[in-house]
Amino acid sequence: MGKRKITILEPVVEEIARIAFFIEGEGLPKTAKKFIDEAFSFFEELSSETLIHRPCRYLPWQVLNYRCATFRKKYIVAYLDNTKDIVICDFALQKALK
């Protein structure tokens, strides 16, 4: 059992930065840093070959064959699951997808 290569697309990094900037703007710089660290640790966990998440239910992502994982109970991570690597394509607030 190994780990697959992870590729994180720019929109994901921008969304995480936007959320962290908002948290920091609320006067919580340590929490913002922790959010970033936890998000990237979560992405690292997705690289495990034993993990298989459900296909996304959000129609635009379903058409693209993305798989979805929940981060912190309110964010959705959409990624392409390949045999040797995963591509993290999107990161969104779950409420925004309805």
TIRO-325358 format. One record per atom (N, C-alpha, C, O): residue number from 0; residue in one letter; atom name; x, y, z. Coordinates in Angstrom, 2 decimals. Each point is the difference from the previous one (the first is absolute). Layout:
# TIRO-325358
[site NUM,"a","CA",[X,Y,Z]]
...
//
This chain:
# TIRO-325358
[site 0,"m","N",[0.84,-1.17,0.00]]
[site 0,"m","CA",[-0.84,1.17,0.00]]
[site 0,"m","C",[0.88,1.23,0.00]]
[site 0,"m","O",[0.84,0.20,0.88]]
[site 1,"g","N",[-1.04,0.61,-1.88]]
[site 1,"g","CA",[0.82,1.19,-0.11]]
[site 1,"g","C",[-0.83,1.26,-0.13]]
[site 1,"g","O",[-1.21,0.02,0.22]]
[site 2,"k","N",[1.90,0.99,-0.58]]
[site 2,"k","CA",[-0.64,1.30,-0.19]]
[site 2,"k","C",[0.13,0.40,-1.45]]
[site 2,"k","O",[0.98,-0.31,-0.68]]
[site 3,"r","N",[-2.01,1.00,0.22]]
[site 3,"r","CA",[0.02,0.50,-1.37]]
[site 3,"r","C",[0.50,1.44,-0.02]]
[site 3,"r","O",[-0.03,0.70,1.02]]
[site 4,"k","N",[0.49,-0.27,-2.17]]
[site 4,"k","CA",[0.46,1.37,-0.17]]
[site 4,"k","C",[-1.22,0.92,0.08]]
[site 4,"k","O",[-1.08,-0.34,-0.50]]
[site 5,"i","N",[1.25,1.50,1.11]]
[site 5,"i","CA",[-1.08,0.97,0.14]]
[site 5,"i","C",[0.31,1.23,-0.84]]
[site 5,"i","O",[1.11,0.54,0.05]]
[site 6,"t","N",[-2.10,-0.10,-0.82]]
[site 6,"t","CA",[0.10,1.25,-0.73]]
[site 6,"t","C",[-1.15,0.88,0.47]]
[site 6,"t","O",[-1.16,-0.42,-0.01]]
[site 7,"i","N",[1.47,1.63,0.43]]
[site 7,"i","CA",[-1.02,0.92,0.48]]
[site 7,"i","C",[-0.09,1.15,-1.00]]
[site 7,"i","O",[0.98,0.70,-0.26]]
[site 8,"l","N",[-2.17,-0.51,-0.30]]
[site 8,"l","CA",[-0.19,1.05,-1.00]]
[site 8,"l","C",[-0.11,1.38,0.66]]
[site 8,"l","O",[-0.35,0.11,1.17]]
[site 9,"e","N",[0.65,0.90,-1.94]]
[site 9,"e","CA",[0.05,1.37,0.50]]
[site 9,"e","C",[-1.32,0.49,0.62]]
[site 9,"e","O",[0.05,0.68,1.02]]
[site 10,"p","N",[-1.23,-1.01,-1.58]]
[site 10,"p","CA",[-1.24,0.46,0.64]]
[site 10,"p","C",[-0.16,-0.49,1.44]]
[site 10,"p","O",[-0.60,0.68,0.82]]
[site 11,"v","N",[1.12,-1.85,-0.53]]
[site 11,"v","CA",[-0.08,-0.55,1.36]]
[site 11,"v","C",[0.87,0.83,0.94]]
[site 11,"v","O",[-0.44,0.37,1.09]]
[site 12,"v","N",[1.65,-0.10,-1.51]]
[site 12,"v","CA",[0.92,0.79,0.82]]
[site 12,"v","C",[-0.55,1.40,0.23]]
[site 12,"v","O",[0.10,0.54,1.10]]
[site 13,"e","N",[-0.69,0.05,-2.14]]
[site 13,"e","CA",[-0.58,1.34,0.13]]
[site 13,"e","C",[-1.17,0.01,0.98]]
[site 13,"e","O",[-0.14,0.94,0.78]]
[site 14,"e","N",[-0.71,-1.97,-0.82]]
[site 14,"e","CA",[-1.15,-0.06,0.90]]
[site 14,"e","C",[0.45,-0.18,1.45]]
[site 14,"e","O",[-0.56,0.63,0.90]]
[site 15,"i","N",[1.54,-1.47,-0.68]]
[site 15,"i","CA",[0.52,-0.18,1.36]]
[site 15,"i","C",[0.61,1.30,0.51]]
[site 15,"i","O",[-0.19,0.36,1.15]]
[site 16,"a","N",[0.92,0.33,-2.01]]
[site 16,"a","CA",[0.60,1.28,0.38]]
[site 16,"a","C",[-1.08,1.03,0.31]]
[site 16,"a","O",[0.14,0.78,0.94]]
[site 17,"r","N",[-1.22,-0.77,-1.72]]
[site 17,"r","CA",[-1.09,0.94,0.22]]
[site 17,"r","C",[-0.66,-0.25,1.36]]
[site 17,"r","O",[-0.28,0.94,0.74]]
[site 18,"i","N",[0.04,-2.21,-0.43]]
[site 18,"i","CA",[-0.62,-0.35,1.28]]
[site 18,"i","C",[0.94,0.37,1.16]]
[site 18,"i","O",[-0.44,0.56,1.00]]
[site 19,"a","N",[1.72,-0.88,-1.15]]
[site 19,"a","CA",[0.97,0.31,1.05]]
[site 19,"a","C",[0.12,1.52,0.19]]
[site 19,"a","O",[0.15,0.47,1.12]]
[site 20,"f","N",[-0.20,0.27,-2.22]]
[site 20,"f","CA",[0.07,1.46,0.10]]
[site 20,"f","C",[-1.22,0.54,0.76]]
[site 20,"f","O",[0.13,0.92,0.81]]
[site 21,"f","N",[-1.30,-1.50,-1.06]]
[site 21,"f","CA",[-1.20,0.40,0.72]]
[site 21,"f","C",[0.15,-0.28,1.50]]
[site 21,"f","O",[-0.31,0.85,0.84]]
[site 22,"i","N",[0.78,-2.04,-0.52]]
[site 22,"i","CA",[0.19,-0.38,1.42]]
[site 22,"i","C",[1.00,0.94,0.67]]
[site 22,"i","O",[-0.20,0.45,1.13]]
[site 23,"e","N",[1.27,-0.16,-1.84]]
[site 23,"e","CA",[1.01,0.91,0.55]]
[site 23,"e","C",[-0.57,1.40,0.19]]
[site 23,"e","O",[0.34,0.69,0.96]]
[site 24,"g","N",[-1.21,-0.27,-1.89]]
[site 24,"g","CA",[-0.64,1.31,0.11]]
[site 24,"g","C",[-0.92,0.10,1.20]]
[site 24,"g","O",[-0.30,1.10,0.46]]
[site 25,"e","N",[-0.16,-2.23,0.04]]
[site 25,"e","CA",[-0.83,-0.03,1.20]]
[site 25,"e","C",[0.85,0.06,1.27]]
[site 25,"e","O",[-0.52,-0.09,1.11]]
[site 26,"g","N",[1.83,0.25,-1.28]]
[site 26,"g","CA",[0.89,0.13,1.14]]
[site 26,"g","C",[0.51,-1.34,0.52]]
[site 26,"g","O",[0.39,-0.10,1.17]]
[site 27,"l","N",[-0.38,-0.91,-2.01]]
[site 27,"l","CA",[0.42,-1.34,0.41]]
[site 27,"l","C",[1.12,-0.54,-0.90]]
[site 27,"l","O",[-0.21,-0.96,-0.73]]
[site 28,"p","N",[1.40,1.57,0.78]]
[site 28,"p","CA",[1.08,-0.44,-0.90]]
[site 28,"p","C",[0.46,-1.43,0.26]]
[site 28,"p","O",[0.35,-0.71,-0.95]]
[site 29,"k","N",[-0.34,0.27,2.20]]
[site 29,"k","CA",[0.42,-1.37,0.29]]
[site 29,"k","C",[-1.02,-1.01,-0.53]]
[site 29,"k","O",[0.37,-1.07,-0.48]]
[site 30,"t","N",[-1.63,1.42,0.57]]
[site 30,"t","CA",[-1.05,-0.88,-0.52]]
[site 30,"t","C",[0.09,-0.08,-1.52]]
[site 30,"t","O",[-0.22,-1.07,-0.58]]
[site 31,"a","N",[0.54,2.17,-0.07]]
[site 31,"a","CA",[0.15,0.01,-1.46]]
[site 31,"a","C",[1.15,-0.92,-0.42]]
[site 31,"a","O",[-0.13,-0.76,-0.96]]
[site 32,"k","N",[1.24,0.84,1.68]]
[site 32,"k","CA",[1.16,-0.85,-0.30]]
[site 32,"k","C",[-0.37,-1.47,0.24]]
[site 32,"k","O",[0.37,-0.87,-0.79]]
[site 33,"k","N",[-1.09,0.61,1.86]]
[site 33,"k","CA",[-0.43,-1.37,0.32]]
[site 33,"k","C",[-0.93,-0.54,-1.09]]
[site 33,"k","O",[0.09,-1.17,-0.37]]
[site 34,"f","N",[-0.99,2.02,-0.15]]
[site 34,"f","CA",[-0.90,-0.40,-1.07]]
[site 34,"f","C",[0.79,-0.44,-1.23]]
[site 34,"f","O",[-0.29,-1.04,-0.60]]
[site 35,"i","N",[1.27,1.82,0.22]]
[site 35,"i","CA",[0.83,-0.33,-1.16]]
[site 35,"i","C",[0.75,-1.31,0.22]]
[site 35,"i","O",[0.01,-0.87,-0.87]]
[site 36,"d","N",[0.60,0.73,2.04]]
[site 36,"d","CA",[0.75,-1.22,0.30]]
[site 36,"d","C",[-0.90,-1.23,-0.03]]
[site 36,"d","O",[0.38,-1.03,-0.56]]
[site 37,"e","N",[-1.58,1.13,1.15]]
[site 37,"e","CA",[-0.92,-1.13,0.02]]
[site 37,"e","C",[-0.51,-0.34,-1.39]]
[site 37,"e","O",[-0.17,-1.18,-0.33]]
[site 38,"a","N",[-0.08,2.19,-0.49]]
[site 38,"a","CA",[-0.47,-0.25,-1.37]]
[site 38,"a","C",[1.05,-0.78,-0.79]]
[site 38,"a","O",[-0.33,-0.98,-0.67]]
[site 39,"f","N",[1.58,1.41,0.74]]
[site 39,"f","CA",[1.03,-0.69,-0.76]]
[site 39,"f","C",[0.32,-1.37,0.58]]
[site 39,"f","O",[0.39,-0.91,-0.74]]
[site 40,"s","N",[-0.54,0.74,2.04]]
[site 40,"s","CA",[0.14,-1.34,0.60]]
[site 40,"s","C",[-1.11,-0.91,-0.49]]
[site 40,"s","O",[0.23,-1.18,-0.27]]
[site 41,"f","N",[-1.43,1.73,0.16]]
[site 41,"f","CA",[-1.13,-0.78,-0.52]]
[site 41,"f","C",[0.26,-0.43,-1.44]]
[site 41,"f","O",[-0.29,-1.14,-0.37]]
[site 42,"f","N",[0.84,2.03,-0.43]]
[site 42,"f","CA",[0.33,-0.34,-1.38]]
[site 42,"f","C",[1.01,-1.14,-0.04]]
[site 42,"f","O",[-0.09,-0.89,-0.85]]
[site 43,"e","N",[1.03,0.92,1.76]]
[site 43,"e","CA",[1.01,-1.06,0.10]]
[site 43,"e","C",[-0.67,-1.34,0.32]]
[site 43,"e","O",[0.40,-1.04,-0.54]]
[site 44,"e","N",[-1.39,1.06,1.41]]
[site 44,"e","CA",[-0.72,-1.23,0.34]]
[site 44,"e","C",[-0.74,-0.58,-1.20]]
[site 44,"e","O",[-0.16,-1.22,-0.11]]
[site 45,"l","N",[-0.29,2.08,-0.79]]
[site 45,"l","CA",[-0.72,-0.46,-1.19]]
[site 45,"l","C",[0.89,-0.83,-0.92]]
[site 45,"l","O",[-0.50,-0.74,-0.85]]
[site 46,"s","N",[1.80,0.85,1.00]]
[site 46,"s","CA",[0.92,-0.71,-0.88]]
[site 46,"s","C",[0.09,-1.50,0.31]]
[site 46,"s","O",[0.58,-0.76,-0.77]]
[site 47,"s","N",[-1.14,0.34,1.89]]
[site 47,"s","CA",[0.02,-1.41,0.37]]
[site 47,"s","C",[-0.73,-0.84,-1.04]]
[site 47,"s","O",[-1.11,0.34,-0.42]]
[site 48,"e","N",[1.73,-1.42,0.00]]
[site 48,"e","CA",[-0.62,-0.87,-1.01]]
[site 48,"e","C",[-1.23,-0.73,0.53]]
[site 48,"e","O",[-0.84,-0.45,-0.79]]
[site 49,"t","N",[0.72,0.33,2.10]]
[site 49,"t","CA",[-1.13,-0.73,0.57]]
[site 49,"t","C",[-1.26,0.85,0.10]]
[site 49,"t","O",[-1.09,-0.54,0.17]]
[site 50,"l","N",[1.22,1.86,-0.26]]
[site 50,"l","CA",[-1.16,0.88,0.10]]
[site 50,"l","C",[-0.73,0.10,-1.32]]
[site 50,"l","O",[0.60,0.27,-1.04]]
[site 51,"i","N",[-1.90,-0.48,1.08]]
[site 51,"i","CA",[-0.83,0.21,-1.18]]
[site 51,"i","C",[-1.24,0.75,0.47]]
[site 51,"i","O",[-0.78,-0.50,0.81]]
[site 52,"h","N",[0.60,1.71,-1.32]]
[site 52,"h","CA",[-1.16,0.81,0.37]]
[site 52,"h","C",[-1.10,-0.15,-1.05]]
[site 52,"h","O",[0.24,-0.49,-1.11]]
[site 53,"r","N",[-1.41,0.91,1.48]]
[site 53,"r","CA",[-1.16,-0.11,-0.89]]
[site 53,"r","C",[0.14,0.99,-1.16]]
[site 53,"r","O",[0.67,1.02,0.12]]
[site 54,"p","N",[-1.32,-1.33,-1.23]]
[site 54,"p","CA",[-0.05,0.99,-1.07]]
[site 54,"p","C",[-0.79,1.22,0.48]]
[site 54,"p","O",[-0.89,-0.13,0.84]]
[site 55,"c","N",[1.22,1.29,-1.35]]
[site 55,"c","CA",[-0.67,1.23,0.43]]
[site 55,"c","C",[-1.46,-0.01,-0.42]]
[site 55,"c","O",[-0.36,-0.52,-1.05]]
[site 56,"r","N",[-0.48,1.11,1.89]]
[site 56,"r","CA",[-1.42,0.11,-0.31]]
[site 56,"r","C",[-0.32,1.33,-0.69]]
[site 56,"r","O",[-1.04,0.13,-0.65]]
[site 57,"y","N",[1.92,0.83,0.78]]
[site 57,"y","CA",[-0.18,1.30,-0.65]]
[site 57,"y","C",[0.16,-0.22,-1.51]]
[site 57,"y","O",[1.06,-0.41,-0.47]]
[site 58,"l","N",[-2.12,0.70,-0.28]]
[site 58,"l","CA",[-0.07,-0.38,-1.41]]
[site 58,"l","C",[1.18,0.45,-0.87]]
[site 58,"l","O",[0.53,-0.81,-0.76]]
[site 59,"p","N",[-0.09,2.08,0.85]]
[site 59,"p","CA",[1.15,0.38,-0.83]]
[site 59,"p","C",[1.26,-0.83,0.29]]
[site 59,"p","O",[0.79,-0.27,-0.91]]
[site 60,"w","N",[-0.60,-0.14,2.17]]
[site 60,"w","CA",[1.15,-0.82,0.34]]
[site 60,"w","C",[-0.24,-1.45,-0.36]]
[site 60,"w","O",[0.94,-0.73,-0.33]]
[site 61,"q","N",[-2.19,0.30,0.39]]
[site 61,"q","CA",[-0.35,-1.37,-0.35]]
[site 61,"q","C",[0.32,-0.26,-1.47]]
[site 61,"q","O",[0.49,-1.07,-0.36]]
[site 62,"v","N",[-0.78,2.05,-0.48]]
[site 62,"v","CA",[0.28,-0.11,-1.44]]
[site 62,"v","C",[1.50,-0.16,-0.25]]
[site 62,"v","O",[0.40,-0.67,-0.95]]
[site 63,"l","N",[0.42,1.29,1.79]]
[site 63,"l","CA",[1.46,-0.06,-0.15]]
[site 63,"l","C",[0.62,-1.22,0.68]]
[site 63,"l","O",[1.22,-0.14,0.02]]
[site 64,"n","N",[-2.06,-0.74,0.55]]
[site 64,"n","CA",[0.45,-1.22,0.69]]
[site 64,"n","C",[0.86,0.28,1.22]]
[site 64,"n","O",[0.93,-0.75,0.29]]
[site 65,"y","N",[-1.22,1.83,0.42]]
[site 65,"y","CA",[0.72,0.32,1.22]]
[site 65,"y","C",[-0.49,-0.90,1.14]]
[site 65,"y","O",[-1.14,-0.46,-0.01]]
[site 66,"r","N",[2.00,0.23,0.96]]
[site 66,"r","CA",[-0.36,-0.63,1.26]]
[site 66,"r","C",[0.01,1.09,1.05]]
[site 66,"r","O",[0.75,0.97,-0.11]]
[site 67,"c","N",[-1.57,-1.12,1.13]]
[site 67,"c","CA",[-0.12,1.04,1.02]]
[site 67,"c","C",[0.33,-0.53,1.38]]
[site 67,"c","O",[-0.36,-1.12,0.36]]
[site 68,"a","N",[1.04,1.95,0.41]]
[site 68,"a","CA",[0.33,-0.30,1.39]]
[site 68,"a","C",[-0.39,1.22,0.83]]
[site 68,"a","O",[0.14,1.14,-0.45]]
[site 69,"t","N",[-0.61,-1.40,1.65]]
[site 69,"t","CA",[-0.41,1.08,0.89]]
[site 69,"t","C",[1.16,0.38,0.92]]
[site 69,"t","O",[0.63,-0.86,0.61]]
[site 70,"f","N",[-0.38,2.17,-0.53]]
[site 70,"f","CA",[1.04,0.53,0.87]]
[site 70,"f","C",[-0.66,0.89,1.04]]
[site 70,"f","O",[-0.73,0.93,-0.35]]
[site 71,"r","N",[0.98,-1.21,1.61]]
[site 71,"r","CA",[-0.53,0.78,1.13]]
[site 71,"r","C",[-1.53,0.12,-0.01]]
[site 71,"r","O",[-0.53,1.01,0.45]]
[site 72,"k","N",[-0.15,-1.98,-0.93]]
[site 72,"k","CA",[-1.46,-0.11,-0.02]]
[site 72,"k","C",[-0.72,1.06,-0.81]]
[site 72,"k","O",[-1.22,-0.08,-0.16]]
[site 73,"k","N",[1.92,1.08,-0.38]]
[site 73,"k","CA",[-0.72,1.01,-0.77]]
[site 73,"k","C",[0.66,0.39,-1.32]]
[site 73,"k","O",[-0.53,0.83,-0.74]]
[site 74,"y","N",[1.67,-1.42,0.44]]
[site 74,"y","CA",[0.65,0.25,-1.28]]
[site 74,"y","C",[0.05,-1.29,-0.80]]
[site 74,"y","O",[0.09,-1.10,0.56]]
[site 75,"i","N",[-0.15,1.23,-1.88]]
[site 75,"i","CA",[0.08,-1.15,-0.89]]
[site 75,"i","C",[1.26,0.13,-0.85]]
[site 75,"i","O",[0.28,1.06,-0.56]]
[site 76,"v","N",[0.46,-2.14,0.48]]
[site 76,"v","CA",[1.18,-0.07,-0.84]]
[site 76,"v","C",[-0.35,-0.91,-1.18]]
[site 76,"v","O",[-0.36,-1.16,0.19]]
[site 77,"a","N",[0.47,1.71,-1.39]]
[site 77,"a","CA",[-0.29,-0.78,-1.21]]
[site 77,"a","C",[1.32,-0.34,-0.69]]
[site 77,"a","O",[0.85,0.87,-0.21]]
[site 78,"y","N",[-0.69,-2.15,-0.12]]
[site 78,"y","CA",[1.26,-0.41,-0.61]]
[site 78,"y","C",[-0.21,-1.11,-1.02]]
[site 78,"y","O",[-0.99,-0.72,0.03]]
[site 79,"l","N",[1.95,0.62,-0.94]]
[site 79,"l","CA",[0.03,-1.10,-0.96]]
[site 79,"l","C",[0.85,-1.10,0.57]]
[site 79,"l","O",[1.12,0.24,0.46]]
[site 80,"d","N",[-1.64,-1.44,-0.47]]
[site 80,"d","CA",[0.68,-1.15,0.58]]
[site 80,"d","C",[0.58,-0.85,-1.14]]
[site 80,"d","O",[-0.74,-0.68,-0.72]]
[site 81,"n","N",[2.04,0.72,0.58]]
[site 81,"n","CA",[0.69,-0.82,-1.00]]
[site 81,"n","C",[0.76,-1.10,0.73]]
[site 81,"n","O",[0.14,0.05,1.22]]
[site 82,"t","N",[0.34,-1.02,-1.93]]
[site 82,"t","CA",[0.68,-1.12,0.65]]
[site 82,"t","C",[1.32,0.41,0.64]]
[site 82,"t","O",[0.35,-0.51,1.06]]
[site 83,"k","N",[0.39,1.41,-1.68]]
[site 83,"k","CA",[1.32,0.36,0.52]]
[site 83,"k","C",[0.06,1.39,0.64]]
[site 83,"k","O",[0.98,0.35,0.65]]
[site 84,"d","N",[-2.03,0.42,-0.84]]
[site 84,"d","CA",[-0.01,1.34,0.58]]
[site 84,"d","C",[-1.43,0.49,0.20]]
[site 84,"d","O",[-0.95,-0.57,-0.54]]
[site 85,"i","N",[0.82,1.64,1.32]]
[site 85,"i","CA",[-1.28,0.67,0.13]]
[site 85,"i","C",[0.21,1.47,-0.32]]
[site 85,"i","O",[1.06,0.57,0.27]]
[site 86,"v","N",[-2.10,0.03,-0.84]]
[site 86,"v","CA",[0.05,1.41,-0.34]]
[site 86,"v","C",[-1.12,0.69,0.77]]
[site 86,"v","O",[-1.17,-0.24,-0.26]]
[site 87,"i","N",[1.54,1.09,1.20]]
[site 87,"i","CA",[-0.99,0.72,0.79]]
[site 87,"i","C",[-0.42,1.21,-0.82]]
[site 87,"i","O",[0.80,0.91,-0.25]]
[site 88,"c","N",[-2.06,-0.91,-0.16]]
[site 88,"c","CA",[-0.49,0.97,-0.98]]
[site 88,"c","C",[-0.80,1.14,0.59]]
[site 88,"c","O",[0.02,1.11,-0.54]]
[site 89,"d","N",[-0.73,-1.37,1.64]]
[site 89,"d","CA",[-0.85,1.06,0.54]]
[site 89,"d","C",[-0.17,-0.16,1.51]]
[site 89,"d","O",[0.12,-1.09,0.55]]
[site 90,"f","N",[-0.40,2.20,0.09]]
[site 90,"f","CA",[-0.17,0.07,1.45]]
[site 90,"f","C",[-1.10,1.02,0.22]]
[site 90,"f","O",[0.14,1.15,-0.39]]
[site 91,"a","N",[-1.26,-1.57,1.00]]
[site 91,"a","CA",[-1.12,0.90,0.14]]
[site 91,"a","C",[-0.75,-0.21,1.30]]
[site 91,"a","O",[0.05,-1.07,0.60]]
[site 92,"l","N",[-0.72,2.11,-0.18]]
[site 92,"l","CA",[-0.89,-0.08,1.14]]
[site 92,"l","C",[-1.20,-0.84,-0.42]]
[site 92,"l","O",[-0.59,0.25,-1.05]]
[site 93,"q","N",[0.22,-1.22,1.85]]
[site 93,"q","CA",[-1.05,-0.95,-0.36]]
[site 93,"q","C",[-1.33,0.73,-0.26]]
[site 93,"q","O",[-0.73,-0.37,-0.92]]
[site 94,"k","N",[0.41,1.37,1.71]]
[site 94,"k","CA",[-1.26,0.74,-0.17]]
[site 94,"k","C",[-0.06,0.71,-1.34]]
[site 94,"k","O",[-1.09,0.20,-0.54]]
[site 95,"a","N",[2.22,0.18,-0.01]]
[site 95,"a","CA",[0.03,0.73,-1.26]]
[site 95,"a","C",[-0.31,-0.89,-1.21]]
[site 95,"a","O",[-0.25,0.52,-1.09]]
[site 96,"l","N",[0.27,-1.82,1.27]]
[site 96,"l","CA",[-0.20,-0.91,-1.13]]
[site 96,"l","C",[-1.45,-0.42,-0.22]]
[site 96,"l","O",[-0.29,-0.71,-0.95]]
[site 97,"k","N",[-0.60,1.13,1.81]]
[site 97,"k","CA",[-1.39,-0.45,-0.11]]
[site 97,"k","C",[-0.80,0.82,-0.95]]
[site 97,"k","O",[-1.18,-0.26,-0.20]]
//
